[in-house]
Amino acid sequence: MAETAGARVTSRDVARAAGVSQATVSMVLGDKWRGRVSERTAEAVRGAARELGYRPNLAARSLRLGRTRTALLVVPALTTEFFARVYTGAARVAAEHGFGVVLYPSPAGIRPASDPFDSARASLDGVIASSMAAEALAAVRGGGLPLVMLDSDPADAAAAATVNLDIAGGMRLVAEHLLSLGHRRVTHLAADVDSWTFRVRARALAEAFGAVPGTEVRTVAAPLGVDDGRRAAERALTGPGPRPTALVCDDDILSAGACKAARRLGLRVPGDLSVTGFDDLALASALEPELTTVRLPAEEVGERGMTALLAVLEGRAADGGELPVELVVRGSTAPPPATAGKDHAGYA
């Protein structure tokens, strides 16, 4: 019952129902109660607010605090559900704190784009941005707004906080899995994107295989698209010299292209060629065979990003530490074929 007889429920009503002061209600609903009131009191206030259907007057609060309680989430063009899940996580935490999240998928993808928020910057409290869209944010980065970067170089001086996944650890898991199966000659189907996260993946893969004598890692770059991945995989699989026994792809979209290339060339996955991905999109289990890939906790990335921005806005230190990732082994990987030493002519 948000209203009774036309009267709006106020913080005074919540305070009366919870048996606390209005100041305590403000602290709890403004998420500034920790260290000031007990968890039991905070829950009593939240419970009373829910029971009464209390909704804070965000316009009045914004004027009082000098904030609009709006965050901007900037991501590459939404070509996969990964960033949609990031948004879901960020929006969930934002809603719990009376914030809204505006999603801006850069129309230029990962390339520089004009700043569409020049006139609206005053209506934003802060920005959360994927490193893959960072170059589209030159104006925002210099506009004085707090910036939280996702999957980004922690040394970036422009970022007030960073939220990172254990990307290097994920690629090491891929390498260890393939090495344990007996693969010694692989091609890295690398995203043709100048981004910290992809540089980390390439370095981790090279280091893991480089530590094992008799191994070789070649690299073929491709834009992030199924057809681009297919063309790059075809180059890797038909070029001079012995064919790789595995393709290590920077994301699941490229992996889908790699599997398509294998089929067109008459190769069986994983009998003739193993393929791995990164992200664990819905696509990974739609492929046949299903894709061995690294699962990234996308919603948790969004949650952590919004939580970090709230901490920055309140003058607190954001939580550090990398989010763990997980290798999901499915049917697209197996030991290399016994004929792996042949060059391409042997498979014609």
N, C-alpha and C positions, 0 to 999 in steps of 0.2 A: 504494500500500500504506500506508494510514493507520496500521495497527497490525501489529506482528509478534509472533506467539506471545502475543497478548493484551496486549502492552505498547503504551501510547499513545505516539505520536511526540511528542517534546518539542522545545523550542527548542534544547536542548543537542544533540539529534540533527541539527537543521538547521545549527547552528553548526559541528559536526564535518564534515558533508558539504560545507559551503561553504568550510571552512578559515578561519573567522572566529570572533570571540568571541561569547558570548551577548548581550553588550551591543549589538554590531553588529546581530545578528538583531533585537533588540527595537527598535532605531532604525529599521531598514529596514521591518519589518512594521508598526511604528507610524507610518510615513510621516514620520519626523523625521530622516531621514538626510541631507537636502540640506545641503551645506556641511560635512558631517562625514565622509562616506565618498564614494567615487567611484561614478559611475553603473555602472561595470563590477562593483564589489563588490555594489552593491544588486541588480543583476540576478542575480548568482550566488546571493545569499541567496534571492531570490524563486524562482529556478529550483530550488534545493534544496528549498524548502518545497513547491513543486508536485510535485516528483518523489517526495518522501516522503509526500505527502498530509497535511502538517501543518495542523492547525486550532488556532488559539489558544484558550486557555481564557478566553472572554469574561467569564464570571462572576467569575473571579479578577481579571482585568484591571479590570473595573468597580469592584470593591471597592478595588483599589489606586489607581485614578485618581479615584475618587469619581464615576464616570460610568456610565451604562447603555448608552451608545453607541446611542441611539435618538433619531431626529429625527421631528418631527410635520410633515406637509405638509397644510396647510389650503387647500382650494380651494372654489369654488362647487359647487353640486350638479352631478354629472357628466352634463350634458346633451349634451356633445360629446366627441369623442376628444381635444381639445386638452389638457385637463388630465390625461387618462390618459397622454398622451405626455410631459407634464412629469414625472409620477410615474416613468415608465420611465427617464428620464434621471437623475433624482435617485437612484433606487434603484440604478442601475448604479454611480454614483460611490460611494454609501454602501457597497455590497458590497465594493468594492475597498479600503475602509478599515475593514472590520469593523463597519460600522454597519448598523442596520436603519431603515426608514422606515415610519411608520404614516400611512396616508392617511385624512384626515377630510374627506369632502365635506359641507359644511354643509347640514343638512336644510332650512334656510330659504333656501338659495341665497345671494343677495347681501344678504339682510336680516339684522338682528341675531339672534343665536341664543344660547341658554344655553351656558355652557362645560361640555362633557361630560367634561373632563379635570381637573376640580378635584381629585379624589382621586388622579389618576394623574400630576399634574404633576411629582412628585418622581422619576418614572421616565423623564422626558424630559431630553435634553441641550439641545435647542433647537427652534425652530419656523421653518419656511419657509412663507410665506403669500402667496397671490395678493391683490393689492389689491382685487379684486372681492369677497373674503370678509373684508376687514379688520375690518368692523364686527361680525363674529361673534366677534372675538378680544379683546374689551375686557378680559376677565379674564386671558387669557394675556399680552397686551401689558403688563399691569401686574404680572405675576407673577415678574419677574426673570429669565426665560429669554431667552437670546440670540434675537433675531428677525431673520430675513432676509426682506425683502419683494420680491415679484416684480411687475414691471410697475407700479411704484409711484412716488410723488413722492420724488425723492432727498433732498428737504429734510425728510422725516419723521424727527423727532428720536427716535422710539421704535424705529426700525430700526437695528440694528447694521451692516447693509449692505443695499444694494438691487441687484437684477439687472433691468436694463431692456432693452427692445428699442427700436429706432429707430422708434417708433410715428409720430412726427411726419413723419419721412422717408417712411414707407410711405404716409401719406395724401397727402403732396405728390406722390409718384409717381402715385397715382390721379388727382389733380387735373391734373397735367401731361399724363397720357395722354388724359383726356377733353378738355382744352383743345386739344390737338394735333389731335384728331378734329373739332373745331369746335363742341363743346358750350359753350353760354354760359348755359344756364338749367337748373340741377340742383336736386334735392331731396335733402337729407341724411336718410336713414332712420337716426335716431340711437338708440342703446341707451338705454332709460329707466333708467339706472343712474348713481348719483352716485359715479363712480369716476374717479380721476386719468387713467387710460388713455383713457377716452372723452372727457373734457374736452380732452385733448391732440389727439385726432383732430378734434374739432369746430373747435378753434382753427386747426389746420394747414389744414383744408379752406377755412375762411373766409378765411384770409390768402392762400392760393394763388389763389383765384378773385377776391378783392378787389383783387389786384394787376393784374388785367386789366380794362380799361374795358368796360362793356356787359354784365357778367356778373351773375348773380343766384343766390344760394344760399338756399333755404328749408329749414326743418327741421321734420320730423315725428318725434316720439319714439314708441318702441314697446318693450315688454318683449321679452326675448330668447326668442322662440319663433316657429315658422313661421307659425302662425295669427295671432299678434300682428303679425308683419311683413306678412302679407297684408292685414290690416285697415288698418294704417297706410299701406301703399302704395296701397290703394284710395282712402283719403282724399286722399293726395297727387295721385293721378291724376284725381280727379273733382271736386276743389275748384274754386273760382272762378278765372278768369284763365287765361292760357296754360299748357298742360301742360308739366311739365319734360321735357327730352329724355333725362335720365339720372337714375337713382336710385343714390346713393352710400350703401352700407349699412355699418354698423359691424361686422358679422360675416356669415359665410356663411349662418347660420341665417336672419337677416333677409332676405338675398338670395334664399333659396329662397322665402320668403313673397312677396317682391316679384315674382318670376317667376310665381308662382301667380296673383297679382293681375292681372298683365298678360294672362295667358291668359284669365282670367274676363272681362276687359274687351275681349277681342278684339284685343289689341295683340300685335305680333310683337316678340320680343327676338332680335336687336338692331335689326330694321328700323324699328320705331316707337319703341323705348325701349331704351336701354343700361342695364345693371345691373352694378354692381361689388360685390365683397365684401371680407372681411378675415379672414384666418387660413389659408386654403387647407386646409380640412378635406377628408376623402374625399368629402363631399357636393358639393364644388365641381366635381369631374369627373364626378359622377353626374347633374348637371343637364344638360338639353338646351335650348339650347346650353350647353356647358361655361362655367364662370364665370371671368371676369377678376377676380382677387383678389390680395391681398397675402399672400405666404407667410411665416409666422412659424416660426422654428426651435424648436418646442416642446420637443423632447428636450434641445436645448442649453440652453434656459432652466432645465430641471430640473437638468442637470449643473452649470451655473454656480451655481445656487442652493445645491446641496449643497456644492460646493467652497467657496463663500463662508462657509457655516456652519462648515465644518471649519476654515477660516482664523480665524474669530472665536473658536472654541473653543480654538485654539492660540495666541491672542494676536497673530495676524498680520493685516496689512491685506488685505482682500479685493480681488480684481482689479476695477478699474472699467471704464468704457467700455460703450457700448450695443452690443447684438448687432445685426448688420445684417439687414435684411429685403429681400424681393425681390418686385417686381411680376410676376405671371404673367398674361400677356395671352392670353385665350382667346376663344371665340366670342360672348360676351354683350355685347361693346361694338363699336360701329361709328359712323361719322359720323351726325349727327342727320338726320332725314328732311327733305326739302325743304319740307314743309308745317308745319315746327315752329312757325311764327309763329301758327298758328290757335289759337283757344281750344277748350275741350272740345266745344262744340257742333258744331264742324267735324268731329268724329270720331264723332258719334253713330251 
